[in-house]
Amino acid sequence: MTVQAIPQPTSSTTKAEHVDVLIIGAGLSGVGAGYHLQANCPDKSYAILEGRETMGGTWDLFKYPGIRSDSDMYTLGYSFRPWTNAKAIADGPSILSYVKDTAADYGIDKHIRYSHKVISANWSTQDALWTIHAERGPMKEPVTFTANFVFMCGGYYNYDEAYTPDFEGRADFKGEVIHPQFWPENLDYSGKKVVVIGSGATAMTLVPSMTDKAEHVTMLQRSPTYVVSRPGEDATANWLRKHLPAKLAYGITRWKNVLFGMYFFRMCMNKPAKVKDYLLGMVREQLGDDVVKKHFTPTYQPWDQRLCLVPDGDLFEALNTGKASVVTDHIDRFTETGIKLKSGETIDADIVVTATGLKLQVWNGLDVSVDGNVIKPKDTMAYKGFMYSGVPNLASSFGYTNASWTLKCDLTCEWVCRLLKHMDAKGFDQATPNFISDDVAREPWLDLTSGYVQRAMEEFPKQGSKTPWKLHQNYARDMMMLRFGKLEDEALTFTKKPQAAQKPRSTPMAAE
C-alpha cells in the first residue's frame, strides 16, 4: 500500500467535539444511517456533517425539468418507512419531501450540522480515534471533530463538478449551454429549439419534460441505450395499500419488486440475446422497426450499462407526436447557431443541454489517513462493499448498480450497527479489514462499461474475486451475509487500544 505523510489543518479557536459515530452527508443514505443508529444503537451519540445548506443530497441538488427516480420507490424507499404515494416512479420534489419528513419525524434533523464540508479524516491507532477536519460556512472556518467511527454517506459523485467533454467551437455558439447538474433557476425555454446531448437517464428524462414549452427538443446521442417503459404507478401496490396495513403492503410490494429485479438481471446475464430481443421488441411496438434499428439498438449487451426507464412511455409519446426527435451521430463542432455533426448535417439550437454524465468521486472527496499516512483508495480492497483494507472503523454507503440504491444502504447501516454492538460487547476498539489472501484476484470496483464509470475506476478501491471482497450486486445474498452472517472472520481484525489511552466522553449534539 502506498502511503505518505499528510499535514493536518489546525484551529486555535475551536475545540474538537466528540461523537461516537460521525456521518458524512445528509442525503438519502445519511438520514437512513441516522435512523439505524437511533433504532439499533441508542446509546451511541452521532452527528451528521452536511457540506451544503440543506438536506436531501441528489434530490435537492438537481433542479432540471422532470427530475425523477429511475427506480421504483418501493425499493428506493427506506425499509423502515413505507412509501405511500400512488406514484411508484416518483418526481424529485416528492422524494425530497420523503427524506425531509423522515428526518423530521425521527428527530434525525436535530443531529445535522449544515455548511460543514469535511476535508480530511485521520485515524490514530494509539487513541483508537478519528480526528475529522471540516470547513464551516462561507468563510470556511476550520472546525474539528473526533469520533470512534466514521460513516461516509455522501454519495458517489462530485457535487461541485460535472463531466462535459471539450466541444470544438463551443465559444462560437450564441445560445446557452447548460449542464443538468447546474440548472439555472427560472430558465425560460418557451418556443426555443433545444438539443440535449446524451442518451442516459438524465437525457431521457429531460427530452419529454421540455416538450411542454420548447418548440422542439432533439436528443443527440453518439450511440443507443436500452430503454424500458413501465407504468408510473404500481397497480398491485396501490391495491394492497387499500386492503392491508401500510407497512405490510409496502413490504409485500418491496419484495415483489426486488425478486423481479433479481430475476431480470439474472436473465440478462444468462440469456442476453433473448433479453435484447425482448427489450427491442417493446420499443418496436411504440416506435416502429426503422426507428429502433437506427436509434434504439445498442452495440452492447443488456446491463453492460444501466438500462434507462421511461415511465408510461413518455419519451415514446414525445417522439410520436413530433415534439421531440432522436439523432444518432457524432459531434464535429459547435457553430454560432447550433451543432455540426460528423455526417455533415447540422442541428439548429437556441439551448444546448449537455447531459453528458457525472464526475464520480471516491470517499466523498476526503483525504483519509491512518497514523499520519495517506491512504489512497485505489490501493485498498473493498470488504463486503463498504469497508476498506487497512482502514479501521470506517464504512461507506454505496448502493447497487442493478437495483435500487437504498437496498444496499439499508443493509450496510444494519451491519455497521451490528459491528458497533459486537465491539462493545467484546471490549474491542478497532475493527480493520486486512487483505492477506493470495488466491483472491483484484478486480475493478464496478464492471459497467458506461463512460462516467470507466473514467473514474482507476481511482476507486478494488474488489476481489471471492467473498468477503466480492461485490455480489445481489440483495438476497447480501441480506443473508450482512443481516444474519457472522461478524468475525479472518479478513476482519479486532483489537483493543493501549491501556494508557483514555476514551473521550461524548458531548451533546445540539441542532445548529
C-alpha positions as CSV (number, residue, x, y, z in Angstrom):
1,M,0.0,0.0,0.0
2,T,1.3,3.5,-1.0
3,V,1.4,5.9,1.9
4,Q,2.8,9.4,2.5
5,A,2.6,11.9,5.3
6,I,-0.3,14.3,5.3
7,P,-0.4,17.7,7.1
8,Q,-3.5,18.3,9.2
9,P,-5.2,21.7,9.4
10,T,-5.4,23.1,12.9
11,S,-7.6,25.6,14.6
12,S,-6.6,27.6,17.7
13,T,-10.2,28.9,18.2
14,T,-12.2,25.7,18.2
15,K,-12.1,22.6,20.4
16,A,-12.7,19.2,19.0
17,E,-16.2,17.9,19.6
18,H,-16.5,14.2,20.1
19,V,-19.2,11.8,19.0
20,D,-19.3,8.0,18.8
21,V,-20.2,8.0,15.1
22,L,-19.7,10.8,12.6
23,I,-21.9,10.5,9.5
24,I,-20.8,12.5,6.4
25,G,-23.7,13.6,4.2
26,A,-27.4,14.3,4.9
27,G,-28.9,12.8,1.8
28,L,-30.9,9.6,1.4
29,S,-28.1,7.5,2.8
30,G,-27.1,9.8,5.7
31,V,-30.7,10.2,7.0
32,G,-31.1,6.4,6.8
33,A,-27.8,5.9,8.8
34,G,-29.1,8.2,11.5
35,Y,-32.3,6.2,11.8
36,H,-30.5,2.9,12.1
37,L,-28.1,4.3,14.8
38,Q,-31.0,5.6,16.8
39,A,-33.0,2.4,16.5
40,N,-30.2,-0.2,16.9
41,C,-27.5,1.7,18.9
42,P,-29.5,4.2,21.0
43,D,-26.5,4.6,23.4
44,K,-24.3,6.0,20.6
45,S,-24.0,9.7,20.0
46,Y,-23.8,10.8,16.4
47,A,-23.7,13.9,14.2
48,I,-24.3,14.3,10.5
49,L,-22.0,16.8,8.7
50,E,-23.5,18.2,5.6
51,G,-21.5,20.3,3.2
52,R,-24.4,22.1,1.7
53,E,-27.0,24.3,3.5
54,T,-29.9,21.8,3.0
55,M,-30.5,18.1,3.3
56,G,-31.6,15.8,0.6
57,G,-28.4,15.3,-1.4
58,T,-29.2,14.4,-5.1
59,W,-32.8,15.2,-4.6
60,D,-32.1,18.8,-3.5
61,L,-29.2,19.4,-5.8
62,F,-30.8,18.6,-9.2
63,K,-33.4,21.1,-10.4
64,Y,-33.8,20.2,-14.1
65,P,-37.3,19.7,-15.6
66,G,-38.8,16.3,-14.9
67,I,-36.2,15.2,-12.3
68,R,-37.3,11.8,-11.0
69,S,-36.1,8.5,-9.9
70,D,-35.3,5.7,-12.3
71,S,-36.0,3.2,-9.6
72,D,-39.4,2.4,-8.0
73,M,-39.9,4.0,-4.6
74,Y,-40.9,0.7,-3.0
75,T,-37.2,-0.3,-3.2
76,L,-35.6,3.1,-3.3
77,G,-37.6,4.0,-0.1
78,Y,-36.4,3.1,3.3
79,S,-37.1,-0.4,4.7
80,F,-38.5,1.2,7.9
81,R,-40.7,3.9,6.3
82,P,-43.4,2.9,3.8
83,W,-43.8,4.9,0.6
84,T,-47.5,5.7,0.4
85,N,-47.6,7.9,-2.6
86,A,-49.6,6.5,-5.6
87,K,-46.6,7.2,-7.9
88,A,-44.1,4.4,-7.9
89,I,-41.7,6.3,-10.2
90,A,-41.6,9.5,-8.2
91,D,-40.5,13.0,-9.1
92,G,-37.6,14.7,-7.3
93,P,-39.6,17.1,-5.1
94,S,-41.7,14.1,-3.8
95,I,-38.6,12.1,-2.9
96,L,-37.0,15.2,-1.3
97,S,-40.1,15.6,0.9
98,Y,-39.9,11.9,1.8
99,V,-36.3,12.3,3.0
100,K,-37.1,15.5,4.9
101,D,-40.2,14.1,6.5
102,T,-38.3,11.0,7.6
103,A,-35.6,13.2,9.2
104,A,-38.1,15.3,11.0
105,D,-40.4,12.5,12.2
106,Y,-37.5,10.6,13.8
107,G,-35.6,13.7,15.1
108,I,-32.7,12.9,12.8
109,D,-32.7,16.6,11.5
110,K,-31.6,17.7,15.0
111,H,-28.2,15.9,14.5
112,I,-27.4,17.6,11.2
113,R,-24.7,20.3,11.0
114,Y,-25.2,22.2,7.8
115,S,-22.5,24.0,5.8
116,H,-19.8,21.6,7.3
117,K,-17.7,20.4,4.4
118,V,-15.4,17.6,5.6
119,I,-11.9,18.0,4.3
120,S,-9.9,15.2,6.0
121,A,-10.0,12.3,8.5
122,N,-7.0,10.9,10.3
123,W,-7.1,7.7,12.4
124,S,-4.9,7.3,15.5
125,T,-4.2,3.7,16.4
126,Q,-2.8,4.9,19.8
127,D,-6.1,6.5,20.7
128,A,-8.4,4.4,18.5
129,L,-9.9,7.6,17.3
130,W,-10.7,9.6,14.2
131,T,-9.9,13.3,14.0
132,I,-12.1,14.9,11.4
133,H,-11.4,18.4,10.0
134,A,-14.1,20.4,8.3
135,E,-14.8,23.9,7.0
136,R,-17.8,25.6,8.3
137,G,-19.9,28.3,6.5
138,P,-19.0,30.6,3.7
139,M,-15.9,31.8,5.5
140,K,-14.6,28.2,5.6
141,E,-14.0,28.4,9.4
142,P,-11.9,25.3,10.4
143,V,-13.7,23.0,12.9
144,T,-12.6,19.7,14.3
145,F,-14.5,16.6,15.5
146,T,-13.3,13.4,16.9
147,A,-15.2,10.1,16.5
148,N,-14.8,6.4,17.2
149,F,-16.3,5.5,13.9
150,V,-16.8,7.4,10.5
151,F,-19.7,6.5,8.2
152,M,-19.4,8.1,4.7
153,C,-22.8,8.7,3.3
154,G,-22.1,11.5,0.8
155,G,-22.8,9.6,-2.4
156,Y,-20.5,8.8,-5.3
157,Y,-20.3,11.9,-7.4
158,N,-18.8,15.4,-7.2
159,Y,-21.4,18.0,-6.4
160,D,-19.1,20.8,-7.4
161,E,-18.0,19.5,-10.8
162,A,-19.7,17.6,-13.6
163,Y,-18.4,15.9,-16.7
164,T,-18.6,17.8,-20.0
165,P,-16.4,17.0,-23.0
166,D,-14.4,19.7,-24.7
167,F,-16.5,20.5,-27.7
168,E,-14.7,22.3,-30.5
169,G,-16.3,25.7,-31.3
170,R,-18.3,25.9,-28.1
171,A,-17.3,29.5,-27.6
172,D,-18.8,30.3,-31.1
173,F,-22.3,29.2,-30.1
174,K,-24.6,32.2,-29.5
175,G,-27.1,30.3,-27.4
176,E,-27.0,28.9,-23.9
177,V,-25.1,25.8,-22.9
178,I,-26.3,24.1,-19.7
179,H,-25.3,21.1,-17.7
180,P,-28.3,19.5,-15.8
181,Q,-26.3,19.4,-12.6
182,F,-26.3,23.2,-12.6
183,W,-29.7,24.1,-14.0
184,P,-30.3,27.9,-14.0
185,E,-33.2,29.0,-11.9
186,N,-36.2,30.2,-13.9
187,L,-34.7,29.3,-17.2
188,D,-37.2,30.1,-19.9
189,Y,-37.1,27.7,-22.8
190,S,-40.5,28.6,-24.2
191,G,-40.6,28.4,-28.0
192,K,-36.9,27.5,-28.1
193,K,-35.1,24.8,-30.1
194,V,-33.4,22.6,-27.5
195,V,-30.7,20.0,-28.1
196,V,-30.0,17.5,-25.3
197,I,-26.6,15.8,-25.7
198,G,-26.7,12.3,-24.2
199,S,-28.6,9.1,-24.1
200,G,-28.6,8.2,-20.4
201,A,-31.3,8.5,-17.8
202,T,-31.0,12.3,-17.5
203,A,-31.4,12.9,-21.2
204,M,-34.4,10.6,-21.4
205,T,-36.0,12.5,-18.5
206,L,-35.3,15.9,-20.0
207,V,-36.5,15.3,-23.5
208,P,-40.2,14.6,-22.9
209,S,-40.3,17.0,-19.9
210,M,-39.1,20.0,-22.0
211,T,-41.6,19.4,-24.8
212,D,-44.2,21.2,-22.8
213,K,-42.8,24.6,-23.7
214,A,-40.0,24.2,-26.2
215,E,-40.6,24.5,-29.9
216,H,-38.7,21.2,-30.4
217,V,-36.3,19.0,-28.4
218,T,-33.6,16.9,-30.1
219,M,-31.9,14.1,-28.2
220,L,-28.4,13.9,-29.8
221,Q,-26.6,10.6,-28.9
222,R,-23.4,9.0,-30.0
223,S,-24.8,5.5,-29.5
224,P,-28.1,4.0,-28.5
225,T,-29.1,2.9,-25.0
226,Y,-31.5,0.2,-23.8
227,V,-34.8,1.7,-22.9
228,V,-37.6,0.1,-20.8
229,S,-41.1,1.5,-20.3
230,R,-43.1,0.8,-17.2
231,P,-46.2,2.3,-15.6
232,G,-45.6,5.3,-13.3
233,E,-47.9,3.7,-10.8
234,D,-47.7,0.2,-9.4
235,A,-51.3,-1.1,-9.6
236,T,-50.6,-4.0,-7.3
237,A,-49.1,-1.7,-4.6
238,N,-52.0,0.7,-4.7
239,W,-54.5,-2.2,-4.4
240,L,-52.6,-3.7,-1.5
241,R,-52.4,-0.4,0.3
242,K,-56.2,-0.1,0.2
243,H,-56.7,-3.5,1.7
244,L,-53.8,-4.0,4.1
245,P,-51.9,-2.0,6.7
246,A,-49.4,0.3,5.0
247,K,-46.3,-1.4,6.4
248,L,-47.4,-4.8,5.3
249,A,-48.5,-3.6,1.9
250,Y,-45.2,-1.9,1.5
251,G,-43.2,-4.9,2.5
252,I,-45.0,-7.2,0.0
253,T,-44.5,-4.8,-2.8
254,R,-40.9,-4.2,-1.9
255,W,-40.1,-8.0,-2.1
256,K,-42.2,-8.4,-5.3
257,N,-40.1,-5.7,-7.0
258,V,-36.8,-7.0,-5.5
259,L,-37.4,-10.5,-6.7
260,F,-38.5,-9.4,-10.2
261,G,-35.4,-7.2,-10.5
262,M,-33.1,-10.1,-9.4
263,Y,-34.8,-12.4,-11.9
264,F,-34.5,-9.9,-14.8
265,F,-30.8,-9.2,-14.0
266,R,-30.1,-12.9,-14.0
267,M,-31.8,-13.3,-17.3
268,C,-29.7,-10.5,-18.7
269,M,-26.5,-12.3,-17.6
270,N,-27.6,-15.8,-18.7
271,K,-29.6,-15.1,-21.8
272,P,-28.6,-11.7,-23.1
273,A,-29.6,-12.3,-26.7
274,K,-33.1,-13.3,-25.6
275,V,-33.5,-10.3,-23.3
276,K,-32.2,-8.0,-26.0
277,D,-34.8,-9.2,-28.4
278,Y,-37.5,-8.7,-25.8
279,L,-36.4,-5.2,-24.9
280,L,-36.1,-4.1,-28.5
281,G,-39.5,-5.7,-29.3
282,M,-41.2,-3.5,-26.6
283,V,-39.7,-0.3,-28.2
284,R,-40.5,-1.5,-31.7
285,E,-44.2,-1.7,-30.7
286,Q,-44.0,2.0,-29.8
287,L,-41.8,3.5,-32.5
288,G,-41.6,1.0,-35.4
289,D,-38.7,-1.1,-36.7
290,D,-36.8,1.6,-38.6
291,V,-36.5,3.9,-35.6
292,V,-35.4,1.0,-33.4
293,K,-32.7,-0.1,-35.8
294,K,-31.3,3.4,-36.2
295,H,-31.7,4.9,-32.7
296,F,-32.5,2.2,-30.1
297,T,-30.3,-0.8,-30.8
298,P,-27.2,-0.8,-28.6
299,T,-24.0,-2.5,-29.6
300,Y,-23.5,-3.9,-26.1
301,Q,-25.5,-6.5,-24.1
302,P,-28.2,-5.6,-21.5
303,W,-26.8,-4.5,-18.2
304,D,-23.3,-3.9,-19.5
305,Q,-24.6,-0.4,-18.8
306,R,-27.6,0.6,-16.8
307,L,-30.9,0.4,-18.5
308,C,-33.0,3.6,-18.9
309,L,-36.5,3.8,-17.6
310,V,-39.2,5.9,-19.3
311,P,-42.4,5.9,-17.1
312,D,-45.6,5.4,-19.0
313,G,-43.6,5.6,-22.3
314,D,-43.4,9.4,-22.1
315,L,-40.3,9.5,-24.3
316,F,-42.0,7.4,-27.0
317,E,-45.1,9.7,-26.9
318,A,-42.9,12.8,-27.3
319,L,-41.2,11.2,-30.3
320,N,-44.5,10.1,-31.9
321,T,-46.1,13.5,-31.6
322,G,-43.2,15.1,-33.4
323,K,-42.4,17.4,-30.4
324,A,-39.1,15.6,-30.0
325,S,-36.7,13.6,-32.2
326,V,-33.6,11.5,-31.9
327,V,-30.3,11.9,-33.8
328,T,-27.6,9.3,-33.6
329,D,-24.3,10.8,-34.8
330,H,-21.0,12.3,-33.5
331,I,-20.4,16.0,-32.9
332,D,-18.0,17.7,-35.2
333,R,-18.2,21.1,-33.7
334,F,-20.5,23.8,-32.3
335,T,-21.4,26.6,-34.6
336,E,-23.0,30.0,-34.0
337,T,-26.5,28.6,-34.4
338,G,-26.2,25.0,-33.3
339,I,-24.2,21.9,-33.8
340,K,-22.5,20.4,-36.9
341,L,-22.3,16.6,-37.0
342,K,-19.6,14.3,-38.4
343,S,-22.1,13.3,-41.1
344,G,-22.2,16.9,-42.3
345,E,-25.7,17.6,-41.1
346,T,-26.5,20.4,-38.7
347,I,-28.9,20.9,-35.8
348,D,-30.1,24.4,-35.1
349,A,-30.4,25.2,-31.4
350,D,-31.1,28.0,-29.0
351,I,-30.2,26.0,-26.0
352,V,-27.8,23.0,-25.7
353,V,-28.1,20.8,-22.6
354,T,-25.0,18.7,-22.0
355,A,-26.4,15.6,-20.3
356,T,-23.0,14.0,-20.6
357,G,-22.6,12.5,-17.2
358,L,-21.4,12.9,-13.7
359,K,-17.9,13.1,-12.3
360,L,-17.5,10.2,-9.9
361,Q,-15.8,11.0,-6.5
362,V,-14.4,8.4,-4.2
363,W,-14.7,8.6,-0.5
364,N,-16.7,11.8,-0.7
365,G,-13.5,13.6,-1.7
366,L,-11.9,13.3,1.7
367,D,-8.2,12.9,2.4
368,V,-8.1,9.8,4.6
369,S,-5.0,8.9,6.6
370,V,-4.1,6.3,9.2
371,D,-1.5,7.4,11.8
372,G,-0.5,10.3,9.6
373,N,-0.1,8.3,6.4
374,V,-2.3,8.9,3.4
375,I,-4.4,6.0,2.3
376,K,-5.1,6.1,-1.4
377,P,-8.5,4.5,-2.3
378,K,-7.1,2.7,-5.4
379,D,-4.6,0.8,-3.2
380,T,-7.3,-0.6,-1.0
381,M,-9.6,-3.7,-1.3
382,A,-13.3,-3.3,-0.5
383,Y,-14.5,-5.5,2.3
384,K,-18.2,-6.6,1.8
385,G,-18.5,-3.5,-0.4
386,F,-18.3,-0.8,2.3
387,M,-15.2,-1.2,4.5
388,Y,-11.6,-0.9,3.2
389,S,-8.4,-2.8,3.8
390,G,-6.0,-1.1,6.2
391,V,-8.6,1.5,7.2
392,P,-10.1,1.0,10.7
393,N,-13.6,1.9,11.9
394,L,-14.7,3.4,8.7
395,A,-17.5,2.4,6.3
396,S,-19.2,4.0,3.3
397,S,-22.7,3.7,2.0
398,F,-22.8,2.6,-1.7
399,G,-25.8,1.1,-3.4
400,Y,-26.4,-1.3,-6.1
401,T,-25.9,-0.7,-9.8
402,N,-28.5,-3.2,-10.9
403,A,-31.1,-2.4,-8.2
404,S,-32.2,0.5,-6.0
405,W,-29.5,2.4,-4.1
406,T,-31.2,2.2,-0.7
407,L,-31.5,-1.6,-0.7
408,K,-27.7,-2.0,-0.1
409,C,-27.5,1.1,2.1
410,D,-30.1,-0.2,4.5
411,L,-28.2,-3.5,4.8
412,T,-24.9,-1.6,5.3
413,C,-26.4,0.5,8.1
414,E,-27.8,-2.6,9.8
415,W,-24.4,-4.3,9.6
416,V,-22.5,-1.2,10.9
417,C,-24.8,-1.2,13.9
418,R,-24.2,-5.0,14.5
419,L,-20.5,-4.3,14.3
420,L,-20.6,-1.5,16.9
421,K,-22.7,-3.6,19.3
422,H,-20.3,-6.5,18.8
423,M,-17.3,-4.4,19.5
424,D,-18.8,-3.0,22.7
425,A,-19.8,-6.5,23.9
426,K,-16.3,-7.9,23.3
427,G,-14.4,-4.8,24.5
428,F,-12.8,-4.1,21.1
429,D,-12.0,-0.5,20.0
430,Q,-10.8,-1.1,16.4
431,A,-12.1,-3.2,13.5
432,T,-9.8,-3.3,10.5
433,P,-10.2,-5.3,7.2
434,N,-6.9,-6.8,6.2
435,F,-6.4,-8.2,2.7
436,I,-3.9,-11.0,3.0
437,S,-5.3,-13.7,0.7
438,D,-3.0,-14.7,-2.2
439,D,-5.8,-16.5,-4.1
440,V,-8.1,-13.6,-4.5
441,A,-7.7,-11.6,-7.7
442,R,-8.1,-7.8,-7.8
443,E,-11.0,-6.6,-10.0
444,P,-12.5,-3.2,-10.7
445,W,-15.0,-1.8,-8.2
446,L,-17.6,-1.7,-10.9
447,D,-17.7,-3.5,-14.2
448,L,-20.1,-1.3,-16.1
449,T,-18.9,0.0,-19.5
450,S,-20.5,3.4,-19.1
451,G,-18.1,6.3,-19.8
452,Y,-18.6,8.0,-16.5
453,V,-17.7,4.7,-14.7
454,Q,-14.7,3.9,-16.8
455,R,-13.3,7.4,-16.4
456,A,-13.1,7.0,-12.6
457,M,-12.5,3.4,-11.9
458,E,-8.7,3.7,-11.7
459,E,-9.0,5.8,-8.6
460,F,-11.6,3.7,-6.8
461,P,-10.9,0.8,-4.4
462,K,-10.7,-2.7,-5.9
463,Q,-13.0,-5.6,-5.3
464,G,-11.9,-9.2,-5.0
465,S,-12.8,-12.4,-6.9
466,K,-14.1,-14.1,-3.7
467,T,-16.1,-13.3,-0.6
468,P,-15.8,-11.2,1.5
469,W,-14.0,-9.0,-1.0
470,K,-16.6,-9.6,-3.8
471,L,-19.4,-7.1,-4.6
472,H,-22.2,-9.5,-5.4
473,Q,-24.8,-7.0,-6.6
474,N,-27.4,-9.4,-5.2
475,Y,-29.8,-8.1,-2.5
476,A,-30.9,-11.6,-1.2
477,R,-27.3,-12.8,-1.0
478,D,-26.1,-9.7,0.8
479,M,-29.1,-9.8,3.2
480,M,-28.1,-13.3,4.3
481,M,-24.4,-12.2,4.7
482,L,-24.9,-8.8,6.3
483,R,-28.1,-9.4,8.4
484,F,-27.5,-13.0,9.5
485,G,-23.9,-13.8,8.8
486,K,-21.2,-13.9,11.4
487,L,-19.3,-10.7,12.2
488,E,-15.8,-12.2,12.9
489,D,-13.8,-13.7,10.0
490,E,-10.2,-14.0,9.0
491,A,-10.4,-10.8,6.9
492,L,-11.5,-8.5,9.8
493,T,-9.1,-7.9,12.7
494,F,-10.4,-6.7,16.0
495,T,-8.1,-5.1,18.5
496,K,-8.1,-3.0,21.7
497,K,-6.3,0.3,22.1
498,P,-3.4,0.6,24.5
499,Q,-4.4,0.8,28.2
500,A,-2.9,4.2,28.6
501,A,-5.2,5.8,26.1
502,Q,-8.4,7.3,27.6
503,K,-11.7,7.2,25.7
504,P,-13.1,10.7,25.1
505,R,-16.5,11.5,26.5
506,S,-19.3,12.2,24.1
507,T,-20.6,15.8,24.1
508,P,-24.3,16.5,23.4
509,M,-25.2,17.3,19.9
510,A,-27.3,20.4,19.7
511,A,-29.0,21.5,16.5
512,E,-27.5,24.4,14.7
